[in-house]
Amino acid sequence: MFAERGWQRPHQGGLVALLLVGGLLGAASGGSGGSVITDAFPGPASVVWFLVTVLGAAVVLWGTRRHTATGLMVERAGLTGLAGWLLAFPLVGLATVGWDAAGVSVLVCVFAVSNLVRAFHLSVDLYELEVIVAEAHRLGLEDTLPLETPPDESPPSPSS
């Protein structure tokens, strides 16, 4: 289950990676330029916005690269935090810039909602994993579950 998970959804992984790169470029610009983000968050506030976005994207990407149950939880936490952070942008953008921020606000909202949908799917996966682990524990097979085994290592063999 975990070995194939890393880039199983390349579209989502690609979007988060592009968000990370865009955030780094925005932060490197120092908040200069004439974009809706720099208009909505003037001066150092735009750099902070970009850096927090980079942090959220990095957490998500780190979680996707972990092939463990912990990786699922880290990815879900990153997606949920990133979605909340991104949903704040349209509110600030529309309040400060006005309708000029409507186009980019819709795009940011769509990305935030897709993050929440993915976080929900991860919650379902974690619930299913919890059910499997509980059943294995009930049957006395918990030692045979490779839940925290990286993909390059073999799971422990069941004792005879």
Helices and strands as residue ranges (DSSP letters): H 10-28, H 36-40, H 44-65, H 69-96, G 99-101, H 102-138, G 142-144
